[in-house]
Amino acid sequence: MKYGIAYFPNKKIQDEVNSYRKRYDSHYALIPPHLTLKDAFEADDETIKILVPELKKIANETEPFSITINKVSTFAPISNTIYLKVNPSQELQTLYDKLHSGKFSNEAVHPFVPHITLAQDLVDQEYSDVFGSLKMKRFDLADEVDRFQLLYQLDNNSWTVYETFVFGKEFI
Amino acid sequence: MKYGIAYFPNKKIQDEVNSYRKRYDSHYALIPPHLTLKDAFEADDETIKILVPELKKIANETEPFSITINKVSTFAPISNTIYLKVNPSQELQTLYDKLHSGKFSNEAVHPFVPHITLAQDLVDQEYSDVFGSLKMKRFDLADEVDRFQLLYQLDNNSWTVYETFVFGKEFI
């Protein structure tokens, strides 16, 4: 089964992000707006039984921290993805590093670029129009991260939450 | 904000359910296949802070239990909803009762009919066709319930998981 780890930002951010995703994100119906902390990875039931206590441990070691968002950015020319750029922070990087070391396959394919996707799989012309209009826009969004979620993927490519890990609140 | 409490069945059941929902359920993109344990209710942040420890307590008091599914049923003529009927059990009823008493508004509007929706908002002719073909079908599905999820609703009516409560594993 395919699993992933993500953070769902607060409702205000999700609602704003969805106002763009609805029109521009091919994955709109597959998962709520999210910040990916670990890309999709293959794991069987036995592996998950080992990883869950590890995720609890990581959650218990982590203090709630703030994230801020001020602008959009893009993965072009690698892909036509447009996203809200989450300002990098040491706390976010530390959490990401813990989810890519020890019992977790530490093959982080690319450096961590914290982001919340607004648009993907657009044709070039639409991509240029949307990015052109969003790149000048100033955002002023903030959130307090106090948890993350382990999800698995269904056959239709949508994601279901398996378990939530709340910082400092897990029983091991 | 609107909250609800649900159980997501295992991937096998979800995949089977989605094969119907994709064509017949107007809520297909809004939430994964689920068994509703508490209908949508309004709550502010303060209330949720009180309810979360209560949900942990209920989860800790509950032992994992099995559910089985053998056939579809319908809410007609009240609504054209077609669902997988989850065979009633004392464990399921007890959990439902705990989520509708004490600190929880105990206004259960209708008796608890455990179900996983396959189809809703169909026009009458389509409803008759789909129910006609499904009502003779025998299902042989089973699952082990060991958790439930507290979700909140976004402005686009989709649902995001706020927290998971695993039976016997919550730290209070």
Interface residues (C-beta under 8 A of the other chain):
Chain A: M1 F8 K11 Q14 D15 N18 K22 Y28 A29 P32 R147 Q149 Y152 L154 D155 N156 S158 W159 T160 V161 Y162 E163 T164 V166 K169 E170 F171
Chain B: M1 F8 K11 Q14 D15 N18 K22 Y28 A29 P32 R147 Q149 Y152 L154 D155 N156 S158 W159 T160 V161 Y162 E163 T164 V166 K169 E170 F171
